[in-house]
Each structure stands twice: as structure tokens, then as C-alpha cells.
């Protein structure tokens, strides 16, 4: 301790012994010790509480305490101070026990020399400091050992958890990547996460195409209300879905959710890849718990695996849909080839038959003429021959030739029109059409046919219709095809209605026929090429399935659209056209003006 004045507390009830110690120390001027003398233990304890000392000289036999109990009480008051016991010549055994109980040394009263006393105090102080340092070192070692044990335990638990999570991730990845079913992928992820993390709830939501709604596709709950199949408006939870749409994983404690009875902590992670957000995973824990970083990383990795698997499943489903569509188109092509072969062969057969009948007829006419020259004027051909040579027979065969030629030409024109429309090379010749006069003129050729079929025609044309800028030839083909369909498929006694009206921007034409209804599942295909509604032609009218496809293509070419409704025992085709053709120049002139009306 160098040359610093040592502060020693002397606890001694014998004043003579105390004075002797002070005199002994005073004999040597080199000794730098200051004694503070007290007689009672109570006084000593007060001094220890008020001042700092370097060591204690202690007599075990005091007026208010005796024996080893005195040592124990002093040690409790000053555990870090060295204690040297003062004892009489006949109390040395007690002094040795005191050393065993923690005193640094003992001195026999009456035999103490200054040098010996100083050396004993110095050694006691050094030993106490050494023991205290050793004790502190041992405590630090024990703390470090305990900390190391704790770190080893924690690290072991972390490694075990990491191995568990790695095995779980591999198991989930293998399962979802082996599946091409979206439902199975999400169900696997939800169930594995719920089981592996021991959460109270887990679910998966799938977003719609424009990311405005989330549907709970799969869930696992440990009791509580189910959210399965519920649709969530994402705009109602902007804080939650805003972060998910930004690709962020986060956990939060919602203030209140109606379907959850107790406070919970929720972890939400988006299912996304470089092509966008597909949905999200969510997990529930009691509010007092939280999701540790390894759990969050695991959920993010599972979400990534789900995104990959979902993309693969959707790609597969898309390819399967394309395969089915190609198979359907191939079947339509086969049906079309079969139908077109039949449709082309039938007129040719009828033409051939009519031609042969005309040949037979003219041969009989020639024979009859030769026979008439060799007979008398009174000879008359048989009645049967007269009937065969009747003029109406030739007229009927010529009519067959005319009709079948028209049928053949119409069929070929349809094929050529479709080819031009699909190639985008159909020319447009725009002019102003006065619809209130033009439509009756267009319907007129069908009136006789409807009367023959015992069908009723009803025209509903607004009186104040504006003129329409369009191509009258193409529009005429559209209307003619709709009327032709109505005549073909309307039963006897039913009605065909043609209605025409307009507003400031749109001209609307409706062709409605009663007595027949198209199944709802067929309406989506009604305008496809070569498509014919199954079992909807009880009259066996035939056809190629090009008519309505041409109608739709032509409507689009004119900047309009056509749709169909079928319910309540009637079918209605609705054609809507813009009144004014965009960026049109001067029209060729009004066609079918008021003065030209039939």
C-alpha cells in the first residue's frame, strides 16, 4: 500500500492492552499506522459504517459480544476488510478457530513488537486482497461458466431449431413442387406451418387479378371461428395489404378482429415472385408471444416455394386449357370439314339431279314431237305424257338449279368473307343510311318466307331515327344473316320481331324470335367459327357454323358490337353501332332516302 497512512480499527475493551499497542507502534517512527480505538462491538460497527479502514485488530472478548460470534458480526459488517485477532496467551485455541473462520492472523497480547505487528497487518491486508481477488475471479469464472453453459444451451437449441426448420422447409418444398393443384399446394403449406411452428392459427389468402380482393383459400385453426372462403376487401385494410403488396413480411397485434376472440400476434408474409403478388400467408400466436427471426425467415421461404409452385400449377393449368381448346378447335375443324363437304355436295347433287331430269324431259319432248308428225291430227299423246311435258316441270327444275346455285355461291362467299375479315382486308364504303326506310326494304325479301313458315313478323322502328354513318353492304349482310337465322329456327306460329331505336351516341338493332331458347352454357360459344349449338336444329337446316362468326367480325369491323340473350322462351340478338363514324370525311350520299322508300 506504499507510504500511505494505514487506518486500523482497534476493537479492545482492555485499555491497558490498547495503550500498549499504541506505545509499541509509536516506538518506531517509520511505522505509518493510525489506530482508531473502540471498546464495544456496537461502537466498532458504527465506525465501520461511517469510515473506511484498511484492517481490523479484534479482541474476541468484548463487553457486548464474546467468542467467535464477535468475529462473525464484524465480518458481516465489513466482509472485505482483513481481521487480525488479538488473544491472550491462554486463548490461542480460540484464535486458531477464528483464523479457520476467516480471520487473516492472530497475535498474542503482551508479545507484540512493532515490526511484527506491522508485518502481520501488511500480510493480513495482502492476503485479504489476494483472497478477495481470488474470490472475485472465481465468481467471474463461475459467471462465465454459467454464461457459457447458457450460450451452449441456446446455440444447441438454435441449431436443433435450424435443423428442424430446414427439414420442414425441404418437406414442404418437395410436396408443393410435386403438386400441380393450387388447392393442394396451399393446404400443404398451411398444415405444415401450423404443425411445425405450433401456432394457434394459419391460413393462406389468394388475391384476384387486379389485387382488390383476398379470398381465404385455406386455413388451420386451434378452435375459434373459421374464416375459410371469406372475401376481404383489401381497401378496407390499407395498412396491412399496403405492406403485403409492397412485398414486406411483418408482424402486428390488431386492436380488434371480430372472428378472433382473444388478443393475438399476427405474422403476415406475401406470396410473390418477380412477376407479382399472388396472395399471402398468415399465422396467429397469443399476444404475449412473438415470432422470432428464424420463424419469420422460414415463413418467407415457404411463401417463396408456394409462389414457385403456384406459378407452375397455373402454367400447367393454362397449358391444359390450351390443349383442351386446341382439341376443341380441332374437333370443330373436323366437324366443319365434314359439314362443308356435305354442304358442298348436297347442292351439286341437287343440280346434277335437276340437270338429268331436264335431259329426260327434253328427250321425251323430242320423242313426242317426232311421234306427232307420223300420226294423224286426231292422235293425242297419253295423259301421263302430257303431264310430264307440262311447262311447270321445267320451271320447277330450273328453280332447283337456281336455288342450289345461290346456296353454293352463298356458302363460298361466307368462306371468302371470313378470310377477308380475319386478314383485315375487307374494304369499307361509308355512307349515310336512313334507317327508318332502309330496314323495311331489307326485311321485305323475308316476308314471303315467314308467311310460308307460318311465322309472324313485327317491326318496331322509332319514327325519329337519325341517319347512321356506316357501310350499307356489310350492315345489310349482318341484318340478313340475323333474319335468316330467325327464319330457320323459329317454330310455326311463333313471332320474329325487328326493333330499331337510337340515343345520342348509339343505334341499336334487335332481332328477337320466340319459341326457342339457347342453353346458357352455349351462349359464350355462339359467335365462334364453325360452332353449332348441339341438338338445336330439329328441322335439320344444316349450315357451316360461319354465319354468326361473320356477324360478329362484321360488327367489329363497323366499330360496333353484338351480343345475345336467351331466356323466357325467346332469343334476342342485339347489335349496337356508333351513330357517327370516327374521323370520317364526306359521305357518298344518303342511301335509301325518304323518296326512295319502297
ABEGO torsion letter per residue (X at the ends): XEABBBBBBBBBABAAAAAAAAAAAAABAABBBBBBBBABAAAAAAAAAABBBABBBBBABBAABBEAAAAAAAAAABAABBBBBBBBAAAAAAAAAAAAAGBABBBBBGABBAAAAAAAAAAAAAAAAAAAAAAAAAAAAAAAAAAAAAAAAAAAAAAAAAAAAAAAAAAAAAAAAABABAAAAAAAAAAAAAAAAGBABBBBBBBBAAGABBBBABBBBBEEBBABGBBBBAAABAAAAAAAAAGBBBBBBBABBAABABBBBBBBBBBBBAAEBAEBBBBBBBAABBBBAAAAAAAAAAAAAAAAAAAAAAAAAAAAAAAAAAAAAAAAAAAAAAAAAAAAAAAAAAAAAAAAAAAAAAAAAAAAAAAAAABBAABBBBAAAAAAABAAAAAAAAAAAAAAAAAAAAAAAAAAAAAAAAAGABBBBBBBBBAAAAAAAAAAAAAAAAAAAGBBBBBBBBAABBBBBBBAAAAAAAAAAAAAAAAAABBBGBBBBBBBBBBAABBBBBBBBBGBBBBAAAAAAAABBGBBBBGABAAGAEEAGAAAAAAAAAAAAAGBBBBBBBBGGBBBBBBBBBABBBGBBBBAEBBGBAAABX
